[in-house]
Amino acid sequence: MIRNISVQDAPAMSANAQTHERIDLRTSPEMKELIVRAASTVGMTVSAFLLGTAHERAKEILAEKEMVTLTSRDWVAFAKALDRTEKLRPKLSAAMKRHREWQKR
């Protein structure tokens, strides 16, 4: 079994979040045509396609950079080390709580 530990979690974006920000892009006609065709093929607006694709890729990149993957043996050693601590570590406790919440998504 492999376990992932989140080093840092980004704030969650709710489904009914209001859109107030704007992103402007410049591209070549060829790239625009490709994006328009792809968006049309999946039945999405260009904006929805770009935002959805960028959002998913951003989550992938952050997961790769902000998570540590441990083998079962390493996870056991890590958990034992945490259990041996003699003083409270509120930041670590908060990070583990965020990690559990992030895994539920």
Summary of the structure (lengths in Angstrom):
residues: 105
radius of gyration: 19.8
end to end distance: 20.0
largest distance: 61.9
contacts: 181
relative contact order: 0.18
helix: 57%
strand: 10%
